Amino acid sequence: MAVGRRDGRAGPDVLRRVGEASVLVLISLADGPKHGYALIQDIKELAGVELGPGTLYGALDRLERLGLIESLPADDRRHPYRITAPGAAALRVHLDSLERLSAAGRLRLRLGGI
Amino acid sequence: MDEPQATRLVETALRCYPARWRRRHGEEAAELAALLIRDGTPAASIAWSYLVGAAREWLAPRPGRRLSTVACALLVAACSLGVSAGLLAPAAPARAASAGQAHASAHCRPGLPVPVPGVVPALGRPQVIIWEAVHGRSC
């Protein structure tokens, strides 16, 4: 079930319900294709989160079913994954939404004098 | 834990995934596990992660799995109905007789127990006689 838009334009925030691991995988793939081991290492450096391999493959399957990433031809025994245009658009929408939420949170903290 | 043991543990966990998943990711997942073990990640933690992933994979709804889920649900429902019908069957004639007498016994009078007319003991089965309630109150 692919939910992304082929033209890459912004739509609803489809990443809201996919879980943190899937968002981290998409962010990691945003600068180029990677295979499983490289994804785990990159996410560890990027966010300080050590994804378990089972969690990683769950996220990869979910994102692939949604059409947000695609698997490239196997290199040795490893499949590199690449973010698709709908995946990049979905990530942009999600990050914008997080920014708005973050700004609102900071504003409320200032208003509350905390 | 030595390397062959660690590999066996991870392979066992990987065998818990559905065949479709193993065909798609099996080799890659085994290689990823080997790389992570080489980096110092405990094999037990990798195996646990794969076990949890396998459980999720089995439980996740898939378009192809809907039919089998429905079939299983129908089978369970049919079995439940069969068992319920089997348990209720001996009580059914009694209930039918009680229902037939309900209007007649709006006010019960004290007296001797009276057999309910219309209930004929089945041939070759233990005789069942249903007595009207005799307690001197409305029932």
gemmi code that builds the backbone of each chain (N, CA, C; Angstrom):
import gemmi

chains = {
    "A": [
        ("MET", (0.850, -1.190, 0.000), (0.000, 0.000, 0.000), (0.886, 1.240, 0.000)),
        ("ALA", (1.103, 1.856, -1.135), (1.920, 3.063, -1.192), (1.041, 4.282, -0.946)),
        ("VAL", (1.461, 5.106, 0.011), (0.644, 6.273, 0.312), (1.297, 7.570, -0.143)),
        ("GLY", (2.559, 7.514, -0.542), (3.256, 8.731, -0.941), (2.764, 9.224, -2.290)),
        ("ARG", (3.071, 10.480, -2.587), (2.673, 11.020, -3.893), (3.859, 10.972, -4.821)),
        ("ARG", (3.613, 10.506, -6.031), (4.699, 10.331, -7.001), (5.346, 11.664, -7.372)),
        ("ASP", (4.577, 12.758, -7.314), (5.151, 14.045, -7.704), (6.013, 14.645, -6.599)),
        ("GLY", (6.055, 13.987, -5.439), (6.926, 14.454, -4.366), (6.401, 15.667, -3.622)),
        ("ARG", (5.155, 16.103, -3.905), (4.614, 17.271, -3.202), (4.108, 16.878, -1.815)),
        ("ALA", (4.022, 17.909, -0.970), (3.626, 17.642, 0.413), (2.194, 17.147, 0.497)),
        ("GLY", (1.928, 16.192, 1.377), (0.590, 15.687, 1.638), (0.405, 15.596, 3.140)),
        ("PRO", (-0.520, 14.771, 3.593), (-0.687, 14.600, 5.037), (0.538, 13.927, 5.657)),
        ("ASP", (0.686, 14.090, 6.965), (1.862, 13.559, 7.649), (1.722, 12.051, 7.865)),
        ("VAL", (2.154, 11.288, 6.856), (1.993, 9.823, 6.926), (2.967, 9.198, 7.910)),
        ("LEU", (3.985, 9.946, 8.316), (4.987, 9.374, 9.222), (4.580, 9.473, 10.688)),
        ("ARG", (3.427, 10.121, 10.928), (3.002, 10.319, 12.310), (2.803, 8.978, 13.032)),
        ("ARG", (2.374, 7.982, 12.294), (2.028, 6.708, 12.946), (3.003, 5.572, 12.666)),
        ("VAL", (4.122, 5.857, 12.004), (4.984, 4.727, 11.639), (6.020, 4.398, 12.714)),
        ("GLY", (6.178, 5.262, 13.688), (7.129, 4.975, 14.768), (8.467, 5.665, 14.544)),
        ("GLU", (9.178, 5.826, 15.658), (10.430, 6.580, 15.635), (11.492, 5.903, 14.770)),
        ("ALA", (11.551, 4.572, 14.829), (12.586, 3.856, 14.079), (12.458, 4.141, 12.583)),
        ("SER", (11.227, 4.154, 12.085), (11.025, 4.390, 10.652), (11.442, 5.815, 10.275)),
        ("VAL", (11.145, 6.774, 11.145), (11.536, 8.157, 10.858), (13.063, 8.265, 10.849)),
        ("LEU", (13.705, 7.607, 11.807), (15.175, 7.653, 11.861), (15.781, 7.017, 10.608)),
        ("VAL", (15.178, 5.934, 10.152), (15.681, 5.274, 8.933), (15.545, 6.218, 7.739)),
        ("LEU", (14.406, 6.878, 7.643), (14.203, 7.809, 6.512), (15.216, 8.960, 6.580)),
        ("ILE", (15.434, 9.505, 7.778), (16.406, 10.609, 7.922), (17.792, 10.116, 7.511)),
        ("SER", (18.128, 8.899, 7.907), (19.441, 8.363, 7.568), (19.598, 8.164, 6.059)),
        ("LEU", (18.507, 7.779, 5.407), (18.578, 7.538, 3.952), (18.502, 8.835, 3.142)),
        ("ALA", (18.211, 9.949, 3.837), (17.997, 11.206, 3.107), (19.257, 11.668, 2.371)),
        ("ASP", (20.450, 11.266, 2.844), (21.670, 11.727, 2.151), (22.279, 10.656, 1.251)),
        ("GLY", (21.543, 9.580, 0.992), (22.048, 8.584, 0.047), (21.693, 7.175, 0.473)),
        ("PRO", (21.765, 6.212, -0.466), (21.401, 4.822, -0.166), (22.346, 4.195, 0.871)),
        ("LYS", (21.800, 3.324, 1.681), (22.608, 2.601, 2.685), (22.020, 1.200, 2.866)),
        ("HIS", (22.884, 0.272, 3.309), (22.384, -1.055, 3.674), (22.228, -1.129, 5.198)),
        ("GLY", (21.739, -2.265, 5.676), (21.365, -2.408, 7.082), (22.427, -1.988, 8.084)),
        ("TYR", (23.642, -2.527, 7.904), (24.699, -2.231, 8.886), (25.027, -0.733, 8.893)),
        ("ALA", (25.134, -0.139, 7.694), (25.437, 1.295, 7.598), (24.318, 2.122, 8.237)),
        ("LEU", (23.075, 1.673, 8.076), (21.943, 2.392, 8.680), (22.057, 2.386, 10.208)),
        ("ILE", (22.368, 1.212, 10.765), (22.465, 1.108, 12.230), (23.581, 2.025, 12.751)),
        ("GLN", (24.720, 1.997, 12.065), (25.853, 2.835, 12.489), (25.505, 4.315, 12.376)),
        ("ASP", (24.885, 4.681, 11.252), (24.564, 6.091, 11.008), (23.554, 6.611, 12.040)),
        ("ILE", (22.543, 5.807, 12.324), (21.500, 6.233, 13.279), (22.099, 6.342, 14.684)),
        ("LYS", (23.070, 5.474, 14.976), (23.728, 5.532, 16.277), (24.479, 6.863, 16.421)),
        ("GLU", (25.183, 7.275, 15.345), (25.925, 8.545, 15.381), (24.981, 9.741, 15.370)),
        ("LEU", (23.940, 9.628, 14.533), (23.023, 10.750, 14.295), (22.150, 11.058, 15.510)),
        ("ALA", (21.588, 10.021, 16.106), (20.581, 10.236, 17.145), (20.930, 9.579, 18.471)),
        ("GLY", (22.050, 8.842, 18.514), (22.411, 8.148, 19.750), (21.484, 6.979, 20.046)),
        ("VAL", (20.788, 6.517, 19.028), (19.852, 5.397, 19.220), (20.430, 4.159, 18.545)),
        ("GLU", (20.531, 3.065, 19.323), (21.041, 1.826, 18.724), (19.864, 0.952, 18.333)),
        ("LEU", (19.570, 0.939, 17.053), (18.429, 0.137, 16.573), (18.811, -1.338, 16.579)),
        ("GLY", (17.934, -2.172, 17.103), (18.157, -3.616, 17.014), (17.899, -4.044, 15.580)),
        ("PRO", (18.554, -5.127, 15.122), (18.351, -5.537, 13.725), (16.903, -5.909, 13.414)),
        ("GLY", (16.203, -6.484, 14.396), (14.784, -6.837, 14.181), (13.935, -5.592, 13.991)),
        ("THR", (14.225, -4.573, 14.781), (13.496, -3.305, 14.658), (13.795, -2.662, 13.305)),
        ("LEU", (15.066, -2.739, 12.917), (15.471, -2.143, 11.634), (14.711, -2.779, 10.465)),
        ("TYR", (14.678, -4.114, 10.425), (14.005, -4.760, 9.298), (12.497, -4.518, 9.322)),
        ("GLY", (11.937, -4.396, 10.532), (10.509, -4.055, 10.639), (10.245, -2.695, 10.022)),
        ("ALA", (11.121, -1.737, 10.345), (10.957, -0.380, 9.814), (11.154, -0.368, 8.290)),
        ("LEU", (12.154, -1.098, 7.820), (12.428, -1.129, 6.371), (11.231, -1.716, 5.612)),
        ("ASP", (10.672, -2.814, 6.144), (9.509, -3.444, 5.485), (8.324, -2.475, 5.434)),
        ("ARG", (8.091, -1.806, 6.580), (6.943, -0.877, 6.666), (7.119, 0.259, 5.657)),
        ("LEU", (8.318, 0.841, 5.622), (8.560, 1.973, 4.729), (8.478, 1.540, 3.263)),
        ("GLU", (8.943, 0.324, 2.991), (8.900, -0.168, 1.612), (7.452, -0.402, 1.180)),
        ("ARG", (6.651, -0.958, 2.094), (5.227, -1.182, 1.774), (4.510, 0.127, 1.509)),
        ("LEU", (4.929, 1.183, 2.228), (4.299, 2.495, 2.045), (4.840, 3.218, 0.812)),
        ("GLY", (5.844, 2.652, 0.165), (6.423, 3.264, -1.032), (7.337, 4.434, -0.701)),
        ("LEU", (7.803, 4.505, 0.561), (8.639, 5.640, 0.970), (10.125, 5.353, 0.760)),
        ("ILE", (10.485, 4.077, 0.672), (11.859, 3.694, 0.308), (11.775, 2.567, -0.709)),
        ("GLU", (12.909, 2.300, -1.367), (12.944, 1.146, -2.273), (14.271, 0.428, -2.115)),
        ("SER", (14.235, -0.861, -2.393), (15.430, -1.667, -2.266), (16.167, -1.657, -3.608)),
        ("LEU", (17.472, -1.482, -3.548), (18.283, -1.488, -4.775), (18.812, -2.910, -4.994)),
        ("PRO", (19.311, -3.215, -6.198), (19.857, -4.551, -6.439), (20.943, -4.901, -5.416)),
        ("ALA", (20.949, -6.180, -5.001), (21.854, -6.607, -3.930), (23.312, -6.377, -4.310)),
        ("ASP", (24.044, -5.865, -3.322), (25.469, -5.658, -3.484), (26.111, -6.697, -2.560)),
        ("ASP", (26.714, -7.753, -3.142), (27.125, -8.934, -2.379), (25.839, -9.562, -1.806)),
        ("ARG", (25.728, -9.685, -0.481), (24.476, -10.234, 0.053), (23.608, -9.131, 0.643)),
        ("ARG", (24.087, -7.897, 0.584), (23.364, -6.798, 1.226), (22.519, -6.031, 0.224)),
        ("HIS", (21.319, -5.672, 0.657), (20.435, -4.843, -0.158), (20.557, -3.393, 0.314)),
        ("PRO", (21.085, -2.498, -0.514), (21.017, -1.092, -0.106), (19.586, -0.592, -0.301)),
        ("TYR", (19.190, 0.379, 0.491), (17.851, 0.976, 0.395), (18.012, 2.445, 0.054)),
        ("ARG", (17.019, 2.937, -0.695), (17.074, 4.337, -1.136), (15.733, 4.986, -0.839)),
        ("ILE", (15.776, 6.258, -0.433), (14.527, 6.983, -0.187), (13.910, 7.346, -1.543)),
        ("THR", (12.591, 7.264, -1.640), (11.909, 7.603, -2.905), (11.451, 9.071, -2.832)),
        ("ALA", (10.950, 9.594, -3.944), (10.449, 10.981, -3.951), (9.288, 11.150, -2.961)),
        ("PRO", (8.304, 10.222, -2.937), (7.249, 10.357, -1.916), (7.806, 10.246, -0.498)),
        ("GLY", (8.866, 9.443, -0.337), (9.489, 9.307, 0.984), (10.112, 10.618, 1.429)),
        ("ALA", (10.808, 11.283, 0.497), (11.443, 12.568, 0.824), (10.372, 13.609, 1.158)),
        ("ALA", (9.280, 13.591, 0.383), (8.189, 14.551, 0.634), (7.559, 14.294, 2.002)),
        ("ALA", (7.346, 13.013, 2.313), (6.733, 12.661, 3.604), (7.655, 13.079, 4.748)),
        ("LEU", (8.952, 12.876, 4.548), (9.904, 13.260, 5.603), (9.882, 14.771, 5.816)),
        ("ARG", (9.828, 15.529, 4.698), (9.771, 17.007, 4.804), (8.536, 17.434, 5.606)),
        ("VAL", (7.394, 16.856, 5.263), (6.138, 17.202, 5.951), (6.259, 16.879, 7.445)),
        ("HIS", (6.826, 15.717, 7.741), (6.936, 15.302, 9.146), (7.885, 16.227, 9.910)),
        ("LEU", (9.025, 16.571, 9.284), (9.983, 17.440, 9.976), (9.393, 18.835, 10.184)),
        ("ASP", (8.630, 19.331, 9.184), (7.952, 20.629, 9.348), (6.995, 20.578, 10.531)),
        ("SER", (6.266, 19.498, 10.603), (5.292, 19.337, 11.690), (6.010, 19.303, 13.042)),
        ("LEU", (7.153, 18.601, 13.095), (7.924, 18.544, 14.350), (8.460, 19.921, 14.723)),
        ("GLU", (8.879, 20.685, 13.686), (9.391, 22.043, 13.950), (8.307, 22.920, 14.543)),
        ("ARG", (7.102, 22.836, 13.951), (5.990, 23.648, 14.470), (5.672, 23.257, 15.914)),
        ("LEU", (5.682, 21.966, 16.163), (5.381, 21.475, 17.512), (6.460, 21.941, 18.491)),
        ("SER", (7.704, 21.863, 18.042), (8.822, 22.271, 18.886), (8.733, 23.767, 19.202)),
        ("ALA", (8.415, 24.586, 18.179), (8.298, 26.038, 18.389), (7.159, 26.345, 19.362)),
        ("ALA", (6.043, 25.647, 19.191), (4.899, 25.874, 20.087), (5.259, 25.491, 21.516)),
        ("GLY", (5.988, 24.405, 21.658), (6.400, 23.959, 22.995), (7.317, 24.961, 23.662)),
        ("ARG", (8.281, 25.460, 22.883), (9.226, 26.448, 23.443), (8.496, 27.728, 23.844)),
        ("LEU", (7.568, 28.164, 22.981), (6.805, 29.383, 23.265), (6.023, 29.212, 24.580)),
        ("ARG", (5.394, 28.074, 24.727), (4.597, 27.843, 25.942), (5.486, 27.791, 27.180)),
        ("LEU", (6.667, 27.229, 27.029), (7.597, 27.209, 28.175), (7.980, 28.649, 28.566)),
        ("ARG", (8.196, 29.515, 27.537), (8.543, 30.919, 27.826), (7.381, 31.627, 28.505)),
        ("LEU", (6.158, 31.407, 27.923), (4.966, 32.050, 28.491), (4.712, 31.574, 29.922)),
        ("GLY", (5.012, 30.335, 30.158), (4.776, 29.777, 31.502), (5.887, 30.166, 32.469)),
        ("GLY", (6.932, 30.807, 31.943), (8.033, 31.236, 32.806), (8.814, 30.080, 33.411)),
        ("ILE", (8.751, 28.938, 32.766), (9.490, 27.770, 33.303), (10.900, 27.733, 32.723)),
    ],
    "B": [
        ("MET", (30.196, -16.492, 25.172), (29.622, -17.326, 24.116), (30.557, -17.293, 22.894)),
        ("ASP", (30.967, -18.473, 22.408), (31.867, -18.483, 21.245), (31.079, -18.234, 19.945)),
        ("GLU", (31.853, -18.050, 18.869), (31.214, -17.600, 17.615), (30.199, -18.606, 17.042)),
        ("PRO", (30.557, -19.905, 16.982), (29.548, -20.848, 16.447), (28.256, -20.854, 17.256)),
        ("GLN", (28.401, -20.732, 18.577), (27.207, -20.715, 19.439), (26.357, -19.477, 19.146)),
        ("ALA", (27.046, -18.341, 19.017), (26.344, -17.080, 18.741), (25.610, -17.167, 17.405)),
        ("THR", (26.297, -17.729, 16.414), (25.695, -17.859, 15.087), (24.465, -18.754, 15.143)),
        ("ARG", (24.598, -19.871, 15.889), (23.460, -20.790, 16.010), (22.257, -20.104, 16.660)),
        ("LEU", (22.564, -19.299, 17.702), (21.493, -18.614, 18.428), (20.739, -17.651, 17.490)),
        ("VAL", (21.524, -16.893, 16.720), (20.907, -15.935, 15.797), (20.133, -16.663, 14.703)),
        ("GLU", (20.715, -17.759, 14.188), (20.024, -18.516, 13.132), (18.703, -19.091, 13.640)),
        ("THR", (18.713, -19.518, 14.898), (17.474, -20.044, 15.488), (16.410, -18.946, 15.536)),
        ("ALA", (16.847, -17.758, 15.949), (15.890, -16.641, 16.015), (15.375, -16.292, 14.621)),
        ("LEU", (16.271, -16.352, 13.636), (15.861, -16.011, 12.265), (14.873, -17.027, 11.691)),
        ("ARG", (14.978, -18.273, 12.182), (14.045, -19.307, 11.703), (12.615, -19.043, 12.174)),
        ("CYS", (12.466, -18.152, 13.153), (11.111, -17.844, 13.657), (10.341, -16.914, 12.708)),
        ("TYR", (11.027, -16.299, 11.779), (10.341, -15.411, 10.822), (9.546, -16.239, 9.810)),
        ("PRO", (8.528, -15.647, 9.211), (7.809, -16.348, 8.129), (8.762, -16.612, 6.943)),
        ("ALA", (8.478, -17.667, 6.187), (9.353, -18.062, 5.069), (9.524, -16.920, 4.063)),
        ("ARG", (8.434, -16.195, 3.828), (8.488, -15.080, 2.871), (9.548, -14.058, 3.293)),
        ("TRP", (9.579, -13.758, 4.595), (10.541, -12.793, 5.130), (11.958, -13.347, 4.997)),
        ("ARG", (12.113, -14.664, 5.311), (13.459, -15.266, 5.281), (14.024, -15.277, 3.869)),
        ("ARG", (13.126, -15.504, 2.887), (13.601, -15.484, 1.496), (14.098, -14.092, 1.130)),
        ("ARG", (13.423, -13.091, 1.646), (13.703, -11.706, 1.282), (14.932, -11.168, 2.036)),
        ("HIS", (14.978, -11.401, 3.355), (16.001, -10.758, 4.178), (16.939, -11.734, 4.881)),
        ("GLY", (16.652, -13.042, 4.799), (17.358, -14.018, 5.623), (18.883, -13.915, 5.599)),
        ("GLU", (19.464, -13.983, 4.400), (20.934, -13.981, 4.284), (21.507, -12.668, 4.787)),
        ("GLU", (20.843, -11.589, 4.384), (21.310, -10.252, 4.750), (21.259, -10.072, 6.276)),
        ("ALA", (20.171, -10.577, 6.872), (19.996, -10.439, 8.322), (21.071, -11.231, 9.057)),
        ("ALA", (21.421, -12.419, 8.533), (22.467, -13.232, 9.168), (23.808, -12.507, 9.072)),
        ("GLU", (24.060, -11.896, 7.925), (25.330, -11.191, 7.754), (25.384, -9.954, 8.655)),
        ("LEU", (24.271, -9.246, 8.745), (24.207, -8.076, 9.620), (24.488, -8.490, 11.064)),
        ("ALA", (23.900, -9.623, 11.480), (24.124, -10.116, 12.842), (25.609, -10.417, 13.049)),
        ("ALA", (26.252, -11.039, 12.045), (27.676, -11.374, 12.171), (28.507, -10.100, 12.339)),
        ("LEU", (28.165, -9.057, 11.584), (28.901, -7.789, 11.680), (28.707, -7.152, 13.062)),
        ("LEU", (27.472, -7.211, 13.559), (27.186, -6.606, 14.865), (27.892, -7.382, 15.981)),
        ("ILE", (27.956, -8.722, 15.856), (28.650, -9.542, 16.866), (30.147, -9.200, 16.838)),
        ("ARG", (30.659, -9.036, 15.629), (32.075, -8.671, 15.493), (32.358, -7.319, 16.171)),
        ("ASP", (31.383, -6.414, 16.128), (31.533, -5.106, 16.763), (31.366, -5.154, 18.278)),
        ("GLY", (30.959, -6.301, 18.793), (30.843, -6.439, 20.246), (29.416, -6.443, 20.766)),
        ("THR", (28.429, -6.407, 19.878), (27.038, -6.499, 20.340), (26.782, -7.931, 20.813)),
        ("PRO", (26.195, -8.117, 22.007), (25.937, -9.479, 22.491), (24.977, -10.239, 21.559)),
        ("ALA", (25.325, -11.489, 21.294), (24.495, -12.309, 20.390), (23.085, -12.470, 20.938)),
        ("ALA", (22.979, -12.551, 22.276), (21.650, -12.741, 22.876), (20.762, -11.537, 22.575)),
        ("SER", (21.355, -10.347, 22.603), (20.556, -9.142, 22.343), (20.104, -9.100, 20.873)),
        ("ILE", (20.984, -9.536, 19.982), (20.618, -9.584, 18.554), (19.508, -10.622, 18.333)),
        ("ALA", (19.683, -11.783, 18.972), (18.675, -12.849, 18.813), (17.331, -12.380, 19.366)),
        ("TRP", (17.373, -11.694, 20.495), (16.134, -11.199, 21.101), (15.434, -10.209, 20.168)),
        ("SER", (16.249, -9.303, 19.573), (15.696, -8.312, 18.652), (15.022, -9.015, 17.460)),
        ("TYR", (15.673, -10.068, 16.945), (15.079, -10.811, 15.827), (13.817, -11.561, 16.264)),
        ("LEU", (13.831, -12.078, 17.502), (12.641, -12.798, 17.984), (11.440, -11.854, 18.077)),
        ("VAL", (11.691, -10.659, 18.630), (10.602, -9.672, 18.742), (10.130, -9.269, 17.343)),
        ("GLY", (11.112, -9.069, 16.436), (10.773, -8.721, 15.054), (9.935, -9.806, 14.395)),
        ("ALA", (10.292, -11.075, 14.677), (9.549, -12.198, 14.081), (8.118, -12.220, 14.606)),
        ("ALA", (7.965, -11.972, 15.921), (6.615, -11.958, 16.500), (5.787, -10.862, 15.839)),
        ("ARG", (6.402, -9.693, 15.665), (5.678, -8.581, 15.013), (5.302, -8.941, 13.587)),
        ("GLU", (6.241, -9.595, 12.916), (6.010, -9.967, 11.513), (4.819, -10.919, 11.388)),
        ("TRP", (4.727, -11.888, 12.338), (3.607, -12.828, 12.299), (2.296, -12.150, 12.639)),
        ("LEU", (2.364, -11.161, 13.559), (1.126, -10.546, 14.027), (0.645, -9.416, 13.123)),
        ("ALA", (1.557, -8.868, 12.305), (1.172, -7.736, 11.453), (0.148, -8.183, 10.424)),
        ("PRO", (-0.940, -7.399, 10.236), (-1.932, -7.781, 9.227), (-1.346, -7.649, 7.826)),
        ("ARG", (-1.593, -8.674, 7.016), (-1.131, -8.665, 5.617), (-2.346, -8.913, 4.741)),
        ("PRO", (-2.378, -8.338, 3.543), (-3.525, -8.579, 2.668), (-3.762, -10.063, 2.417)),
        ("GLY", (-2.710, -10.839, 2.207), (-2.841, -12.260, 1.911), (-3.276, -13.082, 3.114)),
        ("ARG", (-3.092, -12.492, 4.311), (-3.385, -13.253, 5.515), (-4.818, -13.079, 5.967)),
        ("ARG", (-5.527, -12.120, 5.363), (-6.882, -11.832, 5.843), (-7.805, -13.031, 5.695)),
        ("LEU", (-7.661, -13.718, 4.564), (-8.542, -14.844, 4.284), (-8.361, -15.935, 5.329)),
        ("SER", (-7.069, -16.224, 5.640), (-6.820, -17.288, 6.618), (-7.294, -16.855, 7.994)),
        ("THR", (-7.162, -15.567, 8.302), (-7.621, -15.079, 9.601), (-9.124, -15.259, 9.707)),
        ("VAL", (-9.819, -14.899, 8.633), (-11.269, -15.040, 8.620), (-11.651, -16.514, 8.736)),
        ("ALA", (-10.910, -17.365, 8.002), (-11.203, -18.804, 8.054), (-11.023, -19.334, 9.471)),
        ("CYS", (-9.931, -18.902, 10.138), (-9.682, -19.349, 11.518), (-10.795, -18.863, 12.433)),
        ("ALA", (-11.187, -17.593, 12.268), (-12.228, -17.029, 13.134), (-13.528, -17.801, 12.946)),
        ("LEU", (-13.837, -18.130, 11.677), (-15.068, -18.877, 11.399), (-15.023, -20.275, 12.015)),
        ("LEU", (-13.843, -20.904, 11.913), (-13.679, -22.245, 12.476), (-13.891, -22.213, 13.990)),
        ("VAL", (-13.275, -21.214, 14.640), (-13.406, -21.083, 16.097), (-14.870, -20.836, 16.451)),
        ("ALA", (-15.529, -19.955, 15.680), (-16.930, -19.636, 15.956), (-17.795, -20.896, 15.789)),
        ("ALA", (-17.529, -21.660, 14.715), (-18.315, -22.872, 14.463), (-18.115, -23.874, 15.592)),
        ("CYS", (-16.842, -24.034, 16.046), (-16.568, -24.967, 17.138), (-17.295, -24.517, 18.401)),
        ("SER", (-17.241, -23.197, 18.686), (-17.895, -22.674, 19.890), (-19.389, -22.950, 19.829)),
        ("LEU", (-19.984, -22.697, 18.663), (-21.426, -22.934, 18.507), (-21.758, -24.406, 18.691)),
        ("GLY", (-20.899, -25.263, 18.119), (-21.117, -26.705, 18.230), (-21.082, -27.156, 19.679)),
        ("VAL", (-20.059, -26.667, 20.415), (-19.923, -27.048, 21.827), (-21.114, -26.515, 22.619)),
        ("SER", (-21.482, -25.241, 22.360), (-22.617, -24.645, 23.083), (-23.889, -25.434, 22.802)),
        ("ALA", (-24.111, -25.770, 21.518), (-25.321, -26.517, 21.153), (-25.325, -27.876, 21.835)),
        ("GLY", (-24.158, -28.514, 21.890), (-24.040, -29.810, 22.538), (-24.369, -29.734, 24.018)),
        ("LEU", (-23.912, -28.661, 24.660), (-24.158, -28.512, 26.094), (-25.620, -28.167, 26.388)),
        ("LEU", (-26.223, -27.381, 25.480), (-27.596, -26.923, 25.720), (-28.640, -27.957, 25.293)),
        ("ALA", (-28.273, -28.867, 24.419), (-29.248, -29.806, 23.849), (-30.054, -30.557, 24.900)),
        ("PRO", (-29.438, -31.133, 25.965), (-30.243, -31.881, 26.938), (-31.241, -30.989, 27.669)),
        ("ALA", (-30.952, -29.697, 27.796), (-31.841, -28.814, 28.537), (-32.946, -28.239, 27.663)),
        ("ALA", (-32.845, -28.375, 26.361), (-33.782, -27.715, 25.443), (-35.230, -28.170, 25.610)),
        ("PRO", (-35.522, -29.496, 25.692), (-36.928, -29.903, 25.836), (-37.527, -29.354, 27.119)),
        ("ALA", (-36.723, -29.345, 28.183), (-37.213, -28.838, 29.459), (-37.585, -27.379, 29.342)),
        ("ARG", (-36.734, -26.624, 28.682), (-36.987, -25.195, 28.547), (-38.251, -24.946, 27.717)),
        ("ALA", (-38.414, -25.758, 26.648), (-39.585, -25.600, 25.784), (-40.852, -25.874, 26.581)),
        ("ALA", (-40.804, -26.913, 27.404), (-41.963, -27.255, 28.211), (-42.267, -26.145, 29.205)),
        ("SER", (-41.228, -25.600, 29.833), (-41.416, -24.516, 30.800), (-42.056, -23.327, 30.131)),
        ("ALA", (-41.609, -23.019, 28.914), (-42.140, -21.866, 28.192), (-43.624, -22.076, 27.903)),
        ("GLY", (-43.995, -23.329, 27.554), (-45.391, -23.641, 27.249), (-46.293, -23.485, 28.467)),
        ("GLN", (-45.725, -23.710, 29.623), (-46.508, -23.648, 30.848), (-46.459, -22.287, 31.523)),
        ("ALA", (-45.662, -21.416, 31.024), (-45.415, -20.150, 31.710), (-46.698, -19.373, 31.944)),
        ("HIS", (-47.553, -19.285, 30.900), (-48.764, -18.502, 31.048), (-49.748, -19.177, 31.994)),
        ("ALA", (-49.720, -20.493, 31.983), (-50.658, -21.230, 32.816), (-50.302, -21.129, 34.294)),
        ("SER", (-49.044, -20.944, 34.588), (-48.639, -20.942, 35.980), (-48.268, -19.540, 36.447)),
        ("ALA", (-49.105, -18.562, 36.048), (-48.825, -17.198, 36.482), (-48.924, -17.107, 37.999)),
        ("HIS", (-49.880, -17.789, 38.562), (-49.988, -17.852, 40.019), (-49.977, -19.309, 40.416)),
        ("CYS", (-48.972, -19.709, 41.083), (-48.860, -21.115, 41.446), (-49.563, -21.337, 42.777)),
        ("ARG", (-50.239, -22.443, 42.818), (-50.920, -22.766, 44.061), (-50.185, -23.893, 44.745)),
        ("PRO", (-50.221, -23.848, 46.071), (-49.584, -24.955, 46.768), (-50.323, -26.252, 46.497)),
        ("GLY", (-49.671, -27.304, 46.546), (-50.313, -28.599, 46.302), (-49.277, -29.632, 45.939)),
        ("LEU", (-49.744, -30.726, 45.454), (-48.827, -31.786, 45.084), (-48.162, -31.472, 43.753)),
        ("PRO", (-46.979, -31.946, 43.602), (-46.334, -31.733, 42.310), (-47.141, -32.382, 41.190)),
        ("VAL", (-47.269, -31.650, 40.083), (-48.058, -32.154, 38.951), (-47.152, -32.300, 37.749)),
        ("PRO", (-47.192, -33.460, 37.103), (-46.359, -33.592, 35.906), (-46.828, -32.631, 34.824)),
        ("VAL", (-45.906, -32.109, 34.089), (-46.256, -31.183, 33.013), (-46.770, -31.968, 31.842)),
        ("PRO", (-47.999, -31.672, 31.387), (-48.493, -32.401, 30.226), (-47.717, -32.020, 28.978)),
        ("GLY", (-47.618, -32.951, 28.085), (-46.945, -32.645, 26.813), (-45.511, -33.101, 26.795)),
        ("VAL", (-44.930, -33.366, 27.960), (-43.547, -33.839, 27.983), (-43.574, -35.346, 28.102)),
        ("VAL", (-43.211, -35.996, 27.023), (-43.264, -37.460, 26.980), (-41.848, -37.985, 27.101)),
        ("PRO", (-41.639, -38.856, 28.053), (-40.290, -39.410, 28.175), (-39.884, -40.134, 26.898)),
        ("ALA", (-38.675, -39.887, 26.462), (-38.191, -40.524, 25.232), (-37.956, -41.995, 25.479)),
        ("LEU", (-38.263, -42.778, 24.444), (-38.075, -44.217, 24.564), (-36.589, -44.529, 24.615)),
        ("GLY", (-36.249, -45.438, 25.488), (-34.863, -45.870, 25.562), (-33.953, -44.876, 26.260)),
        ("ARG", (-34.515, -43.794, 26.784), (-33.682, -42.820, 27.494), (-34.184, -42.724, 28.931)),
        ("PRO", (-33.369, -42.228, 29.815), (-33.838, -42.082, 31.190), (-35.060, -41.178, 31.238)),
        ("GLN", (-36.030, -41.571, 32.053), (-37.279, -40.802, 32.122), (-37.037, -39.461, 32.810)),
        ("VAL", (-37.491, -38.413, 32.154), (-37.330, -37.071, 32.715), (-38.712, -36.516, 32.968)),
        ("ILE", (-38.997, -36.211, 34.190), (-40.298, -35.618, 34.523), (-40.044, -34.227, 35.065)),
        ("ILE", (-40.739, -33.302, 34.480), (-40.568, -31.926, 34.937), (-41.765, -31.568, 35.797)),
        ("TRP", (-41.494, -31.165, 36.974), (-42.558, -30.831, 37.918), (-42.750, -29.332, 37.948)),
        ("GLU", (-44.022, -28.946, 38.069), (-44.277, -27.516, 38.221), (-43.725, -27.058, 39.558)),
        ("ALA", (-43.369, -25.797, 39.611), (-42.881, -25.249, 40.871), (-44.021, -25.221, 41.876)),
        ("VAL", (-43.776, -25.707, 43.015), (-44.818, -25.746, 44.038), (-44.281, -25.031, 45.264)),
        ("HIS", (-44.512, -23.752, 45.322), (-43.972, -23.014, 46.470), (-44.942, -21.972, 46.981)),
        ("GLY", (-46.170, -21.939, 46.441), (-47.186, -21.066, 46.991), (-47.000, -19.592, 46.705)),
        ("ARG", (-46.146, -19.237, 45.764), (-45.964, -17.825, 45.426), (-46.166, -17.651, 43.932)),
        ("SER", (-46.356, -16.403, 43.547), (-46.393, -16.143, 42.107), (-45.026, -16.467, 41.528)),
        ("CYS", (-45.030, -17.087, 40.360), (-43.729, -17.401, 39.777), (-43.696, -17.001, 38.317)),
    ],
}
model = gemmi.Model(1)
for chain_id, residues in chains.items():
    chain = gemmi.Chain(chain_id)
    for i, (resn, *xyz) in enumerate(residues, 1):
        res = gemmi.Residue()
        res.name, res.seqid = resn, gemmi.SeqId(i, " ")
        for name, pos in zip(("N", "CA", "C"), xyz):
            atom = gemmi.Atom()
            atom.name, atom.element = name, gemmi.Element(name[0])
            atom.pos, atom.b_iso = gemmi.Position(*pos), 0.0
            res.add_atom(atom)
        chain.add_residue(res)
    model.add_chain(chain)
structure = gemmi.Structure()
structure.add_model(model)
structure.setup_entities()
